[in-house]
Amino acid sequence: MTVTPEALLAWLALPVDPARLPDALAAVRAAGAGGDSVVDWLADTADPDKDQRAVSEVRFPAPEDAWTAVALLLGHIQLLDHVNEAWNRNRAQEGSLPRPSLDVVSAADELATLTASVPSGTGPALTGALDAAAAALRAAHALEPLSAASRRSLRAAVDGMRHAAPRRWTGWAFGALARRTAEAGRPDVWQEEVGHLITWTTVGGGDCPADLARLVAGFAAAVVGADHRWERADRTRRQAEMLLDLAAEGAGSEAADATDATDATDATDAVRLRLALAYLRNDDLCTDDEAGRWVDVADTVVLDLVGRLGYDGVNATLAECGNLLLATGTPPERVSQSLRQWGTAAQQRDMLDLTVASSVDDVVRNLAEQTTDPTGPTDPTDPATAPPAQPSPSVLPGAPRGVPAGLYGGDFRDRAQALAGEVGGWAFTGVLAADDREFHAALTACAEMYTRGVHDPVEIVREQSVIFARRMIGGLSRRGEQAESDRWTRQVLTDTTGLTSPRCVRARVIALWELAHTTPDPAERDRAMADLAAALDGNDADYAVCYRAHLTGERAATMPPGPDRVAEMVRALDLLVQAEQLEEWEETDWRRLLLATAPDVIDEARQVGDAAAMVHAAAVFAAWLSDPVPGGQLHVLTYRVRRELAVIPAGTDSRLLTRRDALVARAGTVLDAATPPVRAFAAAADRFAAQADHWRADHGHDLTGAREAVAEASGILPALAESEDDLTTGSGGILAEEVRLFLRDTLRAEDLPAATAATALYLAARLYEVDEGGPDMDAALVDVAAGPAGFLTCRDHDLVREVYGLLEPLLDDDRDRAALPGFRRMAKNAARRGRGLFRR
């Protein structure tokens, strides 16, 4: 037996294109010296026409040289992968999700060890290819493809393509990553890894074979279709198009003749069409108004393809996209317009097939008849004409109304499809209904679908069920039935214990988070927080990043001041940056959180002398400023960020000082570019902040200047309203929060005269109108005013009377019922004191 390095290299470089595999396998066999049996067997392990069971039963004596040992191990790994593939096919038939093979990972480690022992005189080509093969196998069979270790392995496989590429295993690794990123909502990870592949191929000196580039681009379709941000889906699609351009460039050099080149072009066109269809089917693209009208986007995409693809690709595009257009419920006249436009573009390139042209004409003619028929079908996309959702008929006597019959079927596929079909249906929407009867009927149906589904023995049925529990918990919470909502939350935690499928894990994480923030039991809260931290450990799904950001921020807030707290705050800040692009429903104002957190990090870092954290947080703040910058953000930039950066000692690392100086200069540029009202507001808010800090250092400081600054800043707010969507979440909210925090500090210091002055300036400037916590603040001030130890202890009688006069219009009979008698009595005493009728 003589195994040559050339045979091993030829086997590792086997193409992923099935049409080219027979010739490549023949080349592997020819590379074996004298028809070597080990090489023939190795080729058989990758031959789809061979009986792999029979191949696996072939036995060889112990290898006598390193090359034979490598060949036998490579074949063994390939057979293990066949076993894993067959096992996953059986799992799919049983309704379970695919799983990687730990045996393959173990064998990959053995391959890496064996590679280190091969003869040193063979050159880097084979050892580099073997190392890349081991790395690709680890990535393809990683338990968590999103993990840092798996991504390092994938990059090692890509970097190894400077030599002969183990293209099949590298392709499988990208396939595993695509499935996981689509499932976990992490297209950003996919974009990073494909970006590395493109960079390595174009400028890094690597070589990405055309069929591998085409395979990876095809995997991107799943990522595009599953993305919950249409803008990011479009970026993923365009990135895949870049890979296809690389494939088109490489296909010419790899093609043996003109037929091969044509086949490669057709294969590339087919992937371009798959990517376009995935993008046009993207849910966010279909529902987000910012994306524009869907049919206009479809016109742009289709006309681009018609202008670039070959003959078969153009006609396949017209057929596939035309069918998709007809299924969207677009008005008939608009459908006709698009079809005619697409057909004309194809005809101008002399690419329009007669059969396709005839079909387009028939469709346009039928649509014209529908348009002129007054009894024709209504537009199904018009909510006014769409029929209301109706409960599905039940199959069993006594089954809850609205539970689909398929849930009780014997085929797990029917059960899973029945649950999937009810998402968005009558029960799903009914748990948010205001009508009590409708709500409770829908709640009963959702409870049945969740309970039956989550206890189903089949994994994919369980995966479809947990969303109904989330819906029930949300509906109960909206109605104020928190105890019942918590009961279902605890039930989800019980039901999902030990489950590892993605949606069940997600449901468990969300349940832990909500229970930790709603339970009145401190011990249960602590247990939930500990379990949540464990559930998030190693979880890189989109929701996990978002919850980890919140959890890290909360944990930092409870830590004592010091370097450890600063480090945790920096981690929370970085997680907020990452989470901004990942939240599925876009319900959190991440920009606002970032702009509020970064200055706190700078302040805490200054107190412990951590210049690196100060500069890092300032850079994050500057990166997330709005454009144009509103007054509130400019105030924070000039007073808190720039002023605090100025105190970094001159002896700090020169690189940090250079970054600091650049940030200070940028702050000056932002200030110069701001409009006069924005600069005036920021200057007034700066003066108030300086007055407040002066009082914090000296409680005897007079607060007249603070009141004047707040009055000036609040007077500018109407001018800022023209450029800010919401003053409550913008400049007004920032000013109100600073005044509120100052008032809190005066109360904590038990400085009632200062607290009375702070209350007066808050109320006189009517900051409660732009304060998110305005109603709660009003109620708290009324409570303070209702007690004899409150504002009446201030000796400035005129100021006390002013405070009571400003609070009077804000009284709410329902909210302040308990405090009203005391408030009236104290207000009367304040008035009497002012007339000299009341002495303490």
Number of C-alpha atoms within 10 A of each C-alpha: 16 16 24 16 20 17 24 24 21 22 26 22 20 25 23 21 15 12 11 14 16 17 11 18 21 13 17 23 23 17 22 21 15 11 14 18 16 22 26 19 20 26 25 20 23 19 16 11 9 12 11 17 12 10 16 16 8 9 10 11 5 9 13 10 13 15 20 20 18 21 23 20 18 23 22 17 21 19 20 18 19 16 15 20 16 12 16 18 15 13 16 14 12 16 19 19 16 14 14 20 21 15 14 23 22 14 19 24 17 14 21 17 13 18 21 12 10 16 12 9 6 10 10 11 17 20 24 19 26 29 22 31 30 30 30 33 29 31 33 27 25 24 16 19 26 23 14 12 13 23 23 16 23 29 20 18 30 28 22 25 25 19 20 24 32 30 27 20 27 28 22 21 26 25 21 21 30 26 17 22 26 21 18 22 21 25 29 18 18 21 20 12 19 22 17 16 24 22 13 20 21 13 8 13 13 20 20 24 23 25 27 24 27 30 25 23 27 25 22 31 25 20 31 29 25 24 29 23 23 23 14 17 27 21 14 26 26 16 18 28 21 16 27 27 16 20 23 21 13 18 22 17 11 14 15 10 10 10 10 16 17 15 14 23 20 17 18 29 25 21 23 25 23 21 28 24 21 22 28 26 17 21 16 20 24 18 13 13 10 10 14 12 13 18 17 12 15 20 18 11 17 23 20 13 21 25 15 12 22 19 17 15 23 27 22 19 24 24 17 13 22 19 11 15 20 16 10 16 15 17 18 21 13 14 21 21 12 21 23 16 15 26 22 17 19 23 14 10 14 10 20 21 18 10 10 15 19 11 13 20 16 12 17 20 13 13 20 15 13 17 15 9 10 9 8 11 13 15 15 15 12 12 9 10 11 11 9 10 13 10 19 19 14 17 16 10 6 7 16 22 18 23 27 23 17 21 23 18 14 9 12 21 17 16 27 24 16 22 26 16 14 21 16 11 16 21 32 23 18 26 28 20 16 12 10 11 11 16 21 16 17 26 26 19 26 29 21 21 27 25 19 16 25 24 14 17 13 19 23 23 27 27 24 24 28 25 22 26 25 19 22 28 24 16 23 21 17 14 14 10 13 17 14 14 24 19 12 19 24 15 14 24 20 11 16 21 11 10 14 11 15 15 20 24 21 23 19 25 23 19 23 24 20 18 22 22 12 14 15 11 10 11 11 13 19 12 14 22 20 13 17 22 18 12 16 19 11 13 18 21 20 24 21 23 21 23 21 23 22 18 18 19 21 14 15 20 14 9 13 10 14 13 15 13 21 27 17 19 29 24 16 25 26 17 20 25 18 17 22 19 17 24 20 16 8 12 7 13 10 19 16 15 14 23 23 15 20 26 21 17 24 27 20 21 26 19 13 14 16 18 22 20 22 27 24 20 27 26 17 18 24 20 11 14 18 13 8 14 20 24 32 23 22 27 27 22 26 19 18 18 27 20 13 19 21 13 11 19 11 9 7 12 11 10 10 17 20 11 16 23 16 13 20 21 13 14 18 14 11 18 20 11 13 18 14 12 17 26 20 17 28 28 20 22 30 23 21 25 23 16 20 25 14 16 19 15 10 10 15 12 15 14 19 11 15 24 21 16 23 26 20 18 26 24 13 19 20 13 13 22 15 10 14 19 10 14 23 20 16 20 28 27 22 23 31 25 19 15 23 21 13 21 23 15 17 23 17 11 13 11 16 20 21 23 22 25 25 25 25 22 23 23 20 18 18 16 23 23 16 22 22 18 15 19 15 13 14 19 18 14 18 23 17 17 26 23 15 14 11 20 28 26 15 18 12 14 19 13 20 27 22 19 25 24 15 17 21 14 8 15 17 14 10 8 13 17 10 12 19 19 12 17 23 15 14 20 23 14 18 24 19 15 19 17 10 10 10 11 8 5
